[in-house]
Amino acid sequence: MAQTVQRVEDEYGLVLRRYLRALAREGRPQRMVPSPGHQIRTCPECGRRAAFSLEPEGIWFRCSACGHYA
Ligand SMILES: [Zn+2]
């Protein structure tokens, strides 16, 4: 089974390297791509399109505009 895991990791690394190469060649994609732990969502509370950040617990996203959890 360890072999299977290693194989998956190899394939993942290959995809990642290919992606990074493409990124270097074509430049950065649109700026709206949020960083890990962040999502652009429409808040159900304040209705704004805002960046939601993942709480340290990793369960809730919090609206950066009003602090509502979603
Ligand atoms: Zn909000």
PDB file of the backbone (N, CA, C, O) and the ligand in Angstrom, with CONECT records:
HET     ZN  A 101       1
ATOM      1  N   MET A   1       0.825  -1.206   0.000  1.00  0.00           N
ATOM      2  CA  MET A   1       0.000   0.000   0.000  1.00  0.00           C
ATOM      3  C   MET A   1       0.861   1.258   0.000  1.00  0.00           C
ATOM      4  O   MET A   1       0.485   2.281  -0.572  1.00  0.00           O
ATOM      5  N   ALA A   2       2.041   1.167   0.661  1.00  0.00           N
ATOM      6  CA  ALA A   2       2.928   2.324   0.697  1.00  0.00           C
ATOM      7  C   ALA A   2       3.336   2.724  -0.719  1.00  0.00           C
ATOM      8  O   ALA A   2       3.545   3.902  -1.010  1.00  0.00           O
ATOM      9  N   GLN A   3       3.443   1.736  -1.580  1.00  0.00           N
ATOM     10  CA  GLN A   3       3.803   2.011  -2.971  1.00  0.00           C
ATOM     11  C   GLN A   3       2.727   2.842  -3.662  1.00  0.00           C
ATOM     12  O   GLN A   3       3.019   3.764  -4.423  1.00  0.00           O
ATOM     13  N   THR A   4       1.478   2.491  -3.375  1.00  0.00           N
ATOM     14  CA  THR A   4       0.359   3.215  -3.987  1.00  0.00           C
ATOM     15  C   THR A   4       0.381   4.676  -3.564  1.00  0.00           C
ATOM     16  O   THR A   4       0.194   5.574  -4.386  1.00  0.00           O
ATOM     17  N   VAL A   5       0.614   4.909  -2.261  1.00  0.00           N
ATOM     18  CA  VAL A   5       0.656   6.274  -1.757  1.00  0.00           C
ATOM     19  C   VAL A   5       1.785   7.046  -2.431  1.00  0.00           C
ATOM     20  O   VAL A   5       1.598   8.187  -2.851  1.00  0.00           O
ATOM     21  N   GLN A   6       2.958   6.422  -2.533  1.00  0.00           N
ATOM     22  CA  GLN A   6       4.102   7.072  -3.159  1.00  0.00           C
ATOM     23  C   GLN A   6       3.768   7.452  -4.599  1.00  0.00           C
ATOM     24  O   GLN A   6       4.131   8.529  -5.071  1.00  0.00           O
ATOM     25  N   ARG A   7       3.070   6.552  -5.286  1.00  0.00           N
ATOM     26  CA  ARG A   7       2.707   6.787  -6.678  1.00  0.00           C
ATOM     27  C   ARG A   7       1.774   7.996  -6.802  1.00  0.00           C
ATOM     28  O   ARG A   7       1.936   8.833  -7.689  1.00  0.00           O
ATOM     29  N   VAL A   8       0.809   8.067  -5.906  1.00  0.00           N
ATOM     30  CA  VAL A   8      -0.124   9.193  -5.921  1.00  0.00           C
ATOM     31  C   VAL A   8       0.635  10.495  -5.680  1.00  0.00           C
ATOM     32  O   VAL A   8       0.377  11.503  -6.339  1.00  0.00           O
ATOM     33  N   GLU A   9       1.576  10.467  -4.727  1.00  0.00           N
ATOM     34  CA  GLU A   9       2.357  11.669  -4.426  1.00  0.00           C
ATOM     35  C   GLU A   9       3.209  12.084  -5.625  1.00  0.00           C
ATOM     36  O   GLU A   9       3.356  13.273  -5.910  1.00  0.00           O
ATOM     37  N   ASP A  10       3.761  11.107  -6.316  1.00  0.00           N
ATOM     38  CA  ASP A  10       4.550  11.407  -7.506  1.00  0.00           C
ATOM     39  C   ASP A  10       3.693  12.090  -8.557  1.00  0.00           C
ATOM     40  O   ASP A  10       4.109  13.074  -9.168  1.00  0.00           O
ATOM     41  N   GLU A  11       2.495  11.562  -8.762  1.00  0.00           N
ATOM     42  CA  GLU A  11       1.608  12.133  -9.775  1.00  0.00           C
ATOM     43  C   GLU A  11       1.159  13.521  -9.371  1.00  0.00           C
ATOM     44  O   GLU A  11       1.032  14.414 -10.208  1.00  0.00           O
ATOM     45  N   TYR A  12       0.923  13.692  -8.094  1.00  0.00           N
ATOM     46  CA  TYR A  12       0.528  15.009  -7.609  1.00  0.00           C
ATOM     47  C   TYR A  12       1.656  16.016  -7.826  1.00  0.00           C
ATOM     48  O   TYR A  12       1.421  17.141  -8.268  1.00  0.00           O
ATOM     49  N   GLY A  13       2.870  15.603  -7.512  1.00  0.00           N
ATOM     50  CA  GLY A  13       4.031  16.466  -7.706  1.00  0.00           C
ATOM     51  C   GLY A  13       4.216  16.833  -9.167  1.00  0.00           C
ATOM     52  O   GLY A  13       4.603  17.957  -9.489  1.00  0.00           O
ATOM     53  N   LEU A  14       3.942  15.895 -10.039  1.00  0.00           N
ATOM     54  CA  LEU A  14       4.057  16.136 -11.469  1.00  0.00           C
ATOM     55  C   LEU A  14       3.044  17.185 -11.916  1.00  0.00           C
ATOM     56  O   LEU A  14       3.379  18.112 -12.653  1.00  0.00           O
ATOM     57  N   VAL A  15       1.816  17.027 -11.466  1.00  0.00           N
ATOM     58  CA  VAL A  15       0.757  17.987 -11.809  1.00  0.00           C
ATOM     59  C   VAL A  15       1.107  19.362 -11.275  1.00  0.00           C
ATOM     60  O   VAL A  15       0.913  20.375 -11.947  1.00  0.00           O
ATOM     61  N   LEU A  16       1.632  19.383 -10.041  1.00  0.00           N
ATOM     62  CA  LEU A  16       1.984  20.647  -9.400  1.00  0.00           C
ATOM     63  C   LEU A  16       3.102  21.346 -10.165  1.00  0.00           C
ATOM     64  O   LEU A  16       3.036  22.551 -10.410  1.00  0.00           O
ATOM     65  N   ARG A  17       4.126  20.587 -10.540  1.00  0.00           N
ATOM     66  CA  ARG A  17       5.246  21.177 -11.282  1.00  0.00           C
ATOM     67  C   ARG A  17       4.775  21.719 -12.625  1.00  0.00           C
ATOM     68  O   ARG A  17       5.206  22.783 -13.070  1.00  0.00           O
ATOM     69  N   ARG A  18       3.879  20.962 -13.263  1.00  0.00           N
ATOM     70  CA  ARG A  18       3.348  21.384 -14.560  1.00  0.00           C
ATOM     71  C   ARG A  18       2.569  22.691 -14.395  1.00  0.00           C
ATOM     72  O   ARG A  18       2.675  23.608 -15.210  1.00  0.00           O
ATOM     73  N   TYR A  19       1.792  22.745 -13.327  1.00  0.00           N
ATOM     74  CA  TYR A  19       0.992  23.946 -13.048  1.00  0.00           C
ATOM     75  C   TYR A  19       1.892  25.158 -12.803  1.00  0.00           C
ATOM     76  O   TYR A  19       1.632  26.250 -13.309  1.00  0.00           O
ATOM     77  N   LEU A  20       2.957  24.948 -12.017  1.00  0.00           N
ATOM     78  CA  LEU A  20       3.864  26.043 -11.688  1.00  0.00           C
ATOM     79  C   LEU A  20       4.615  26.520 -12.929  1.00  0.00           C
ATOM     80  O   LEU A  20       4.882  27.711 -13.092  1.00  0.00           O
ATOM     81  N   ARG A  21       4.949  25.570 -13.798  1.00  0.00           N
ATOM     82  CA  ARG A  21       5.606  25.944 -15.051  1.00  0.00           C
ATOM     83  C   ARG A  21       4.679  26.792 -15.910  1.00  0.00           C
ATOM     84  O   ARG A  21       5.083  27.813 -16.466  1.00  0.00           O
ATOM     85  N   ALA A  22       3.430  26.349 -16.007  1.00  0.00           N
ATOM     86  CA  ALA A  22       2.441  27.080 -16.799  1.00  0.00           C
ATOM     87  C   ALA A  22       2.233  28.476 -16.217  1.00  0.00           C
ATOM     88  O   ALA A  22       2.067  29.454 -16.947  1.00  0.00           O
ATOM     89  N   LEU A  23       2.246  28.544 -14.916  1.00  0.00           N
ATOM     90  CA  LEU A  23       2.054  29.814 -14.217  1.00  0.00           C
ATOM     91  C   LEU A  23       3.211  30.758 -14.535  1.00  0.00           C
ATOM     92  O   LEU A  23       2.996  31.939 -14.807  1.00  0.00           O
ATOM     93  N   ALA A  24       4.430  30.239 -14.501  1.00  0.00           N
ATOM     94  CA  ALA A  24       5.611  31.042 -14.778  1.00  0.00           C
ATOM     95  C   ALA A  24       5.598  31.525 -16.225  1.00  0.00           C
ATOM     96  O   ALA A  24       6.057  32.628 -16.522  1.00  0.00           O
ATOM     97  N   ARG A  25       5.071  30.695 -17.124  1.00  0.00           N
ATOM     98  CA  ARG A  25       5.062  31.022 -18.539  1.00  0.00           C
ATOM     99  C   ARG A  25       3.994  32.074 -18.848  1.00  0.00           C
ATOM    100  O   ARG A  25       4.235  33.020 -19.598  1.00  0.00           O
ATOM    101  N   GLU A  26       2.830  31.895 -18.264  1.00  0.00           N
ATOM    102  CA  GLU A  26       1.697  32.748 -18.637  1.00  0.00           C
ATOM    103  C   GLU A  26       1.470  33.886 -17.656  1.00  0.00           C
ATOM    104  O   GLU A  26       0.571  34.704 -17.849  1.00  0.00           O
ATOM    105  N   GLY A  27       2.268  33.943 -16.619  1.00  0.00           N
ATOM    106  CA  GLY A  27       2.056  34.981 -15.619  1.00  0.00           C
ATOM    107  C   GLY A  27       0.913  34.599 -14.705  1.00  0.00           C
ATOM    108  O   GLY A  27       0.273  33.563 -14.882  1.00  0.00           O
ATOM    109  N   ARG A  28       0.674  35.430 -13.748  1.00  0.00           N
ATOM    110  CA  ARG A  28      -0.351  35.113 -12.749  1.00  0.00           C
ATOM    111  C   ARG A  28      -1.742  35.149 -13.350  1.00  0.00           C
ATOM    112  O   ARG A  28      -2.035  35.991 -14.199  1.00  0.00           O
ATOM    113  N   PRO A  29      -2.605  34.233 -12.911  1.00  0.00           N
ATOM    114  CA  PRO A  29      -4.008  34.308 -13.309  1.00  0.00           C
ATOM    115  C   PRO A  29      -4.670  35.527 -12.672  1.00  0.00           C
ATOM    116  O   PRO A  29      -4.020  36.286 -11.954  1.00  0.00           O
ATOM    117  N   GLN A  30      -5.948  35.711 -12.933  1.00  0.00           N
ATOM    118  CA  GLN A  30      -6.640  36.911 -12.440  1.00  0.00           C
ATOM    119  C   GLN A  30      -6.429  37.090 -10.942  1.00  0.00           C
ATOM    120  O   GLN A  30      -6.268  36.122 -10.199  1.00  0.00           O
ATOM    121  N   ARG A  31      -6.433  38.335 -10.524  1.00  0.00           N
ATOM    122  CA  ARG A  31      -6.139  38.663  -9.130  1.00  0.00           C
ATOM    123  C   ARG A  31      -7.211  38.178  -8.151  1.00  0.00           C
ATOM    124  O   ARG A  31      -6.977  38.163  -6.942  1.00  0.00           O
ATOM    125  N   MET A  32      -8.377  37.782  -8.656  1.00  0.00           N
ATOM    126  CA  MET A  32      -9.468  37.410  -7.764  1.00  0.00           C
ATOM    127  C   MET A  32      -9.270  36.037  -7.123  1.00  0.00           C
ATOM    128  O   MET A  32     -10.088  35.616  -6.306  1.00  0.00           O
ATOM    129  N   VAL A  33      -8.214  35.348  -7.476  1.00  0.00           N
ATOM    130  CA  VAL A  33      -7.979  34.047  -6.871  1.00  0.00           C
ATOM    131  C   VAL A  33      -7.568  34.256  -5.414  1.00  0.00           C
ATOM    132  O   VAL A  33      -6.508  34.821  -5.147  1.00  0.00           O
ATOM    133  N   PRO A  34      -8.388  33.809  -4.480  1.00  0.00           N
ATOM    134  CA  PRO A  34      -8.072  34.045  -3.070  1.00  0.00           C
ATOM    135  C   PRO A  34      -6.933  33.154  -2.595  1.00  0.00           C
ATOM    136  O   PRO A  34      -6.686  32.086  -3.155  1.00  0.00           O
ATOM    137  N   SER A  35      -6.256  33.603  -1.568  1.00  0.00           N
ATOM    138  CA  SER A  35      -5.182  32.807  -1.008  1.00  0.00           C
ATOM    139  C   SER A  35      -5.777  31.639  -0.227  1.00  0.00           C
ATOM    140  O   SER A  35      -6.959  31.674   0.116  1.00  0.00           O
ATOM    141  N   PRO A  36      -4.991  30.615   0.058  1.00  0.00           N
ATOM    142  CA  PRO A  36      -5.521  29.477   0.820  1.00  0.00           C
ATOM    143  C   PRO A  36      -6.096  29.931   2.161  1.00  0.00           C
ATOM    144  O   PRO A  36      -5.511  30.780   2.833  1.00  0.00           O
ATOM    145  N   GLY A  37      -7.233  29.372   2.550  1.00  0.00           N
ATOM    146  CA  GLY A  37      -7.865  29.778   3.793  1.00  0.00           C
ATOM    147  C   GLY A  37      -8.798  30.955   3.614  1.00  0.00           C
ATOM    148  O   GLY A  37      -9.415  31.420   4.573  1.00  0.00           O
ATOM    149  N   HIS A  38      -8.904  31.446   2.366  1.00  0.00           N
ATOM    150  CA  HIS A  38      -9.810  32.553   2.085  1.00  0.00           C
ATOM    151  C   HIS A  38     -10.706  32.188   0.913  1.00  0.00           C
ATOM    152  O   HIS A  38     -10.307  31.482  -0.013  1.00  0.00           O
ATOM    153  N   GLN A  39     -11.919  32.688   0.987  1.00  0.00           N
ATOM    154  CA  GLN A  39     -12.849  32.502  -0.119  1.00  0.00           C
ATOM    155  C   GLN A  39     -13.585  33.795  -0.356  1.00  0.00           C
ATOM    156  O   GLN A  39     -13.877  34.547   0.574  1.00  0.00           O
ATOM    157  N   ILE A  40     -13.887  34.047  -1.640  1.00  0.00           N
ATOM    158  CA  ILE A  40     -14.743  35.187  -1.965  1.00  0.00           C
ATOM    159  C   ILE A  40     -16.173  34.657  -2.006  1.00  0.00           C
ATOM    160  O   ILE A  40     -16.509  33.805  -2.829  1.00  0.00           O
ATOM    161  N   ARG A  41     -17.004  35.170  -1.113  1.00  0.00           N
ATOM    162  CA  ARG A  41     -18.389  34.720  -1.036  1.00  0.00           C
ATOM    163  C   ARG A  41     -19.318  35.924  -0.908  1.00  0.00           C
ATOM    164  O   ARG A  41     -18.917  37.021  -0.520  1.00  0.00           O
ATOM    165  N   THR A  42     -20.573  35.668  -1.252  1.00  0.00           N
ATOM    166  CA  THR A  42     -21.591  36.677  -0.973  1.00  0.00           C
ATOM    167  C   THR A  42     -22.154  36.367   0.399  1.00  0.00           C
ATOM    168  O   THR A  42     -22.681  35.281   0.641  1.00  0.00           O
ATOM    169  N   CYS A  43     -22.035  37.336   1.294  1.00  0.00           N
ATOM    170  CA  CYS A  43     -22.429  37.125   2.676  1.00  0.00           C
ATOM    171  C   CYS A  43     -23.950  37.075   2.814  1.00  0.00           C
ATOM    172  O   CYS A  43     -24.629  37.978   2.324  1.00  0.00           O
ATOM    173  N   PRO A  44     -24.506  36.056   3.461  1.00  0.00           N
ATOM    174  CA  PRO A  44     -25.952  35.969   3.643  1.00  0.00           C
ATOM    175  C   PRO A  44     -26.458  36.994   4.660  1.00  0.00           C
ATOM    176  O   PRO A  44     -27.655  37.276   4.718  1.00  0.00           O
ATOM    177  N   GLU A  45     -25.550  37.546   5.455  1.00  0.00           N
ATOM    178  CA  GLU A  45     -25.945  38.490   6.498  1.00  0.00           C
ATOM    179  C   GLU A  45     -25.963  39.929   5.979  1.00  0.00           C
ATOM    180  O   GLU A  45     -26.985  40.608   6.071  1.00  0.00           O
ATOM    181  N   CYS A  46     -24.855  40.387   5.443  1.00  0.00           N
ATOM    182  CA  CYS A  46     -24.781  41.781   5.005  1.00  0.00           C
ATOM    183  C   CYS A  46     -24.949  41.923   3.494  1.00  0.00           C
ATOM    184  O   CYS A  46     -25.063  43.037   2.981  1.00  0.00           O
ATOM    185  N   GLY A  47     -24.963  40.788   2.777  1.00  0.00           N
ATOM    186  CA  GLY A  47     -25.226  40.827   1.341  1.00  0.00           C
ATOM    187  C   GLY A  47     -24.059  41.314   0.502  1.00  0.00           C
ATOM    188  O   GLY A  47     -24.178  41.438  -0.717  1.00  0.00           O
ATOM    189  N   ARG A  48     -22.938  41.590   1.142  1.00  0.00           N
ATOM    190  CA  ARG A  48     -21.778  42.079   0.415  1.00  0.00           C
ATOM    191  C   ARG A  48     -20.968  40.906  -0.130  1.00  0.00           C
ATOM    192  O   ARG A  48     -20.971  39.806   0.424  1.00  0.00           O
ATOM    193  N   ARG A  49     -20.284  41.178  -1.222  1.00  0.00           N
ATOM    194  CA  ARG A  49     -19.347  40.205  -1.740  1.00  0.00           C
ATOM    195  C   ARG A  49     -18.024  40.480  -1.041  1.00  0.00           C
ATOM    196  O   ARG A  49     -17.358  41.480  -1.307  1.00  0.00           O
ATOM    197  N   ALA A  50     -17.662  39.584  -0.154  1.00  0.00           N
ATOM    198  CA  ALA A  50     -16.521  39.867   0.699  1.00  0.00           C
ATOM    199  C   ALA A  50     -15.608  38.651   0.805  1.00  0.00           C
ATOM    200  O   ALA A  50     -15.987  37.529   0.467  1.00  0.00           O
ATOM    201  N   ALA A  51     -14.414  38.907   1.276  1.00  0.00           N
ATOM    202  CA  ALA A  51     -13.478  37.822   1.533  1.00  0.00           C
ATOM    203  C   ALA A  51     -13.843  37.170   2.861  1.00  0.00           C
ATOM    204  O   ALA A  51     -13.967  37.843   3.885  1.00  0.00           O
ATOM    205  N   PHE A  52     -14.011  35.878   2.831  1.00  0.00           N
ATOM    206  CA  PHE A  52     -14.239  35.123   4.052  1.00  0.00           C
ATOM    207  C   PHE A  52     -12.947  34.435   4.428  1.00  0.00           C
ATOM    208  O   PHE A  52     -12.290  33.816   3.591  1.00  0.00           O
ATOM    209  N   SER A  53     -12.592  34.547   5.687  1.00  0.00           N
ATOM    210  CA  SER A  53     -11.366  33.874   6.123  1.00  0.00           C
ATOM    211  C   SER A  53     -11.714  32.688   7.012  1.00  0.00           C
ATOM    212  O   SER A  53     -12.630  32.746   7.833  1.00  0.00           O
ATOM    213  N   LEU A  54     -10.976  31.638   6.829  1.00  0.00           N
ATOM    214  CA  LEU A  54     -11.206  30.423   7.595  1.00  0.00           C
ATOM    215  C   LEU A  54     -10.685  30.602   9.011  1.00  0.00           C
ATOM    216  O   LEU A  54      -9.542  31.012   9.218  1.00  0.00           O
ATOM    217  N   GLU A  55     -11.521  30.297   9.967  1.00  0.00           N
ATOM    218  CA  GLU A  55     -11.119  30.379  11.368  1.00  0.00           C
ATOM    219  C   GLU A  55     -10.067  29.315  11.674  1.00  0.00           C
ATOM    220  O   GLU A  55      -9.972  28.314  10.963  1.00  0.00           O
ATOM    221  N   PRO A  56      -9.276  29.526  12.730  1.00  0.00           N
ATOM    222  CA  PRO A  56      -8.215  28.558  13.068  1.00  0.00           C
ATOM    223  C   PRO A  56      -8.747  27.140  13.268  1.00  0.00           C
ATOM    224  O   PRO A  56      -8.040  26.165  13.014  1.00  0.00           O
ATOM    225  N   GLU A  57      -9.997  27.029  13.727  1.00  0.00           N
ATOM    226  CA  GLU A  57     -10.583  25.703  13.926  1.00  0.00           C
ATOM    227  C   GLU A  57     -10.792  24.989  12.605  1.00  0.00           C
ATOM    228  O   GLU A  57     -10.904  23.763  12.563  1.00  0.00           O
ATOM    229  N   GLY A  58     -10.846  25.764  11.514  1.00  0.00           N
ATOM    230  CA  GLY A  58     -11.006  25.173  10.202  1.00  0.00           C
ATOM    231  C   GLY A  58     -12.419  24.741   9.891  1.00  0.00           C
ATOM    232  O   GLY A  58     -12.635  23.923   8.997  1.00  0.00           O
ATOM    233  N   ILE A  59     -13.389  25.280  10.618  1.00  0.00           N
ATOM    234  CA  ILE A  59     -14.777  24.866  10.411  1.00  0.00           C
ATOM    235  C   ILE A  59     -15.592  26.000   9.802  1.00  0.00           C
ATOM    236  O   ILE A  59     -16.358  25.791   8.862  1.00  0.00           O
ATOM    237  N   TRP A  60     -15.422  27.203  10.346  1.00  0.00           N
ATOM    238  CA  TRP A  60     -16.242  28.330   9.935  1.00  0.00           C
ATOM    239  C   TRP A  60     -15.449  29.343   9.127  1.00  0.00           C
ATOM    240  O   TRP A  60     -14.270  29.599   9.373  1.00  0.00           O
ATOM    241  N   PHE A  61     -16.156  29.913   8.144  1.00  0.00           N
ATOM    242  CA  PHE A  61     -15.610  31.052   7.424  1.00  0.00           C
ATOM    243  C   PHE A  61     -16.263  32.305   7.977  1.00  0.00           C
ATOM    244  O   PHE A  61     -17.465  32.314   8.242  1.00  0.00           O
ATOM    245  N   ARG A  62     -15.486  33.361   8.155  1.00  0.00           N
ATOM    246  CA  ARG A  62     -16.017  34.581   8.736  1.00  0.00           C
ATOM    247  C   ARG A  62     -15.974  35.716   7.718  1.00  0.00           C
ATOM    248  O   ARG A  62     -14.964  35.928   7.046  1.00  0.00           O
ATOM    249  N   CYS A  63     -17.081  36.436   7.616  1.00  0.00           N
ATOM    250  CA  CYS A  63     -17.191  37.574   6.699  1.00  0.00           C
ATOM    251  C   CYS A  63     -16.259  38.693   7.163  1.00  0.00           C
ATOM    252  O   CYS A  63     -16.288  39.083   8.330  1.00  0.00           O
ATOM    253  N   SER A  64     -15.433  39.208   6.251  1.00  0.00           N
ATOM    254  CA  SER A  64     -14.509  40.276   6.628  1.00  0.00           C
ATOM    255  C   SER A  64     -15.220  41.610   6.725  1.00  0.00           C
ATOM    256  O   SER A  64     -14.658  42.563   7.265  1.00  0.00           O
ATOM    257  N   ALA A  65     -16.463  41.708   6.210  1.00  0.00           N
ATOM    258  CA  ALA A  65     -17.199  42.966   6.239  1.00  0.00           C
ATOM    259  C   ALA A  65     -17.995  43.111   7.542  1.00  0.00           C
ATOM    260  O   ALA A  65     -17.983  44.179   8.155  1.00  0.00           O
ATOM    261  N   CYS A  66     -18.691  42.041   7.972  1.00  0.00           N
ATOM    262  CA  CYS A  66     -19.555  42.182   9.142  1.00  0.00           C
ATOM    263  C   CYS A  66     -19.238  41.177  10.254  1.00  0.00           C
ATOM    264  O   CYS A  66     -19.775  41.280  11.356  1.00  0.00           O
ATOM    265  N   GLY A  67     -18.376  40.220   9.967  1.00  0.00           N
ATOM    266  CA  GLY A  67     -17.994  39.267  11.006  1.00  0.00           C
ATOM    267  C   GLY A  67     -18.933  38.089  11.144  1.00  0.00           C
ATOM    268  O   GLY A  67     -18.763  37.263  12.041  1.00  0.00           O
ATOM    269  N   HIS A  68     -19.937  37.997  10.254  1.00  0.00           N
ATOM    270  CA  HIS A  68     -20.889  36.891  10.305  1.00  0.00           C
ATOM    271  C   HIS A  68     -20.181  35.580   9.944  1.00  0.00           C
ATOM    272  O   HIS A  68     -19.341  35.538   9.045  1.00  0.00           O
ATOM    273  N   TYR A  69     -20.531  34.534  10.650  1.00  0.00           N
ATOM    274  CA  TYR A  69     -19.982  33.227  10.345  1.00  0.00           C
ATOM    275  C   TYR A  69     -20.861  32.502   9.344  1.00  0.00           C
ATOM    276  O   TYR A  69     -22.088  32.547   9.434  1.00  0.00           O
ATOM    277  N   ALA A  70     -20.241  31.846   8.408  1.00  0.00           N
ATOM    278  CA  ALA A  70     -21.003  31.083   7.429  1.00  0.00           C
ATOM    279  C   ALA A  70     -20.300  29.750   7.155  1.00  0.00           C
ATOM    280  O   ALA A  70     -20.783  28.951   6.352  1.00  0.00           O
TER     281      ALA A  70
HETATM  282 ZN    ZN A 101     -21.180  39.979   6.013  1.00  0.00          ZN2+
END
